Amino acid sequence: MINLTIIINKNSLILYLTDIYKAPRQRFMKKALTILTLFVSIYSYAQQDPYYTHFKDVMQAYNPAAAGHKYGEICLSGLTHHQWRDYDDMTKTRGTNGSVEGLVEDVAPVTYNFNVGTVFKLDKAEQHYLGAGISVIDDQIGFTKSTAFMANLNYRKVIQARDQELRAGIGIGGTQWGWDEPKYVARQQLDPNIPVSGANQMKFDLNFGLMFKQKRLGNSINDFYAGFSMTNLNQANYSVNVTTLGGTQAALNRKYVPHYYTVVGGDIPVGGFVLEPAILAKYGLLQKAYVPQVDINVTALFANTFRGGVAFRQWGTSDALSLLLGYEKGPLEFGYSYDVTLSNVQLVSNGTHEIMVKYCIPFAVTPPTTILRESVRFL
């Protein structure tokens, strides 16, 4: 008999296994999602937010205070994150798959993110602004899938002769979470507890964020920013029922827990290029303890066009080392990153790919003109 608790999140697939024979857990690690079919009731706790290597380019996704780039522009950004490529439900070692005819499924996490935002002026003195945006996040991990829709609003106050800006924002929306129709290879094909259907639920979601920006900090840092945000404030609980091969109902439960983000960054001109360091610290509840994840990102912009750099992610232990490349010209910005897996997942992973595209559309706001009529007969 095997006792199993599995937590599926964007940072790792963590498998806790004990059995009466004290068998090593390594022989079960690559079969985690298949073993799930042995149980009628499956409990998965502490859903983790997705992470992004280009975290400074999609801050609106986790901080509503970042919605809206600047007044006079509508910015759209999209990102696709393909984690642990070639990790399927029959993988034993990297590049070696099982030979179950056509039934091998890709269970590696995949995330899609889309953001649109703009800024509205609230007064003629240009001291008060309203940032607004919409974020859509589609996140699939194994056979579970969530799709979040978030409307973000933030109030902005310009201070210190327009050199500094304070923001406070709120994100209101909903997240649909559930289990896709499972098509994985079960260890016992005729086991009546094997799920054969999918299900999902939609729940309310709430985020909150703060941000501070300064055009120049000291003598060397331009466009400095610092932000703090919280996601999943309402801690939604999901419980979906799926039908098994034996015709019974199996419960799949998930709880969204609060996540706390702190991001700091800025631009440092150095000779003919600009250094763009940024740090993101995230705390998420896992196994009744808040575990920190730290992302350090350092890129350099050459000739205001080409971008290159490296990033490092830590989550418990070293998680990934990333290479970033990018291109920026006018309203268009493009970025690519490749994460080299540093954890034990490297045994089955060929790394993580992420592509980011951003485009800002300028628009002109013409103030209304006063119309003078010489006669009341021609109003």
Steps between C-alpha positions, in 0.01 A plus 500: 500500500624847411401823675521793261462873525585700189529875457512631146638850453693710254830466680522127539303176516556397859430139582483367855489120506523245778421133479526204732811375316687833528560496125705792369283783375719552193342203324160666537591862420453480123167316544339755733205592282434139404488386863214743560262258336529259795283722715132592490552820698795721407596801712729765356569799720668838467469589133809702403487803273681466167844657472657690213865545407396836344334599828584870461321515164169353620469651850130565441446122521581500875479869601190702399689823581712436188204506259547771237841601363456876457247760396448515124566131431311173493743216561443134422729223616493126455716226644530124459692292753579136420657337803703178513476413132466131405383403849217254436321246715724213386836675520762319705811696410551798275449406137376149581127433475278200548360315202129493577358550151374852462391533862792703634382843614699819554448594866752787518351831625400754233389860567353766271463859616335798327480858631354822367511832682488877470498816716233771533562856617274610788586870520638783288793553738625152407539392862242221513464204264304177473670187370282223359562164344386144444708186559427148381711208626460146372703249701515125444689262730475133421127437456386797706423833335412848623391809307495833685335824387595812695392865462769727650452860615749728672508859620819699436617812680787700351723672757831683523467708182392197296817310588329248729178302478304299755248236396243281671302243306248221526432203274150349485413194297452127500695180450368184342687193624446135427622176356522448126370172366783263600665297227809382683633147528384337824707239679198267503291557190186331638511661844142623569640809678657641181341843423342514155342848503597858574333781695564860610371781720506881480576702815541867588860630526648815654846661481654813651814697416714805576774659292749786522684643200769767476654634180843540655636350820837635615757566231492172313154335494227604258136387494520336841197296612397299805178310548319281747194289424281219630305252289223250584385711795165320525668155512246323277438129558422272206346153507417334169359152450611274217360165394717192530513190282291323763226764477566662839584863580854605596562837667790722396558790740717807469548812713641823366725654766623862531828586331710802593719672241771763536667630186782756470683620190637787296730607215870576542671673201851364450695628201323400181239275660248492785499239775149393607524309831184376672417277796170324571435334836186287534361319802243226451344265753615141455445220751386752765819707467579803285780409262696781331580511131757755383561602138804713411497643149781709344474608137680762293347710222743582219440796266141518631429197281659169598469340841688214665551373851473225757264409783505267799206346682512353849215302654609299801816409308640627171223461244619650170760710322358695205632660185299798372502659155287787374430762238341842545408749230245775537173361635607135453685290755590132470666270751610138519642301790631148549514360853764240577350280773730468803281282723454123478232559238790532252498120484181516294495860376651662192460845652235773485419734213322835535402752232371851574361757256390854590356771277389850604257695284521880542183704490435874513236655721371829359336733755151621402490840326261779588253582219381860479170583332424850381125454530273301726301406188788273388585300811 
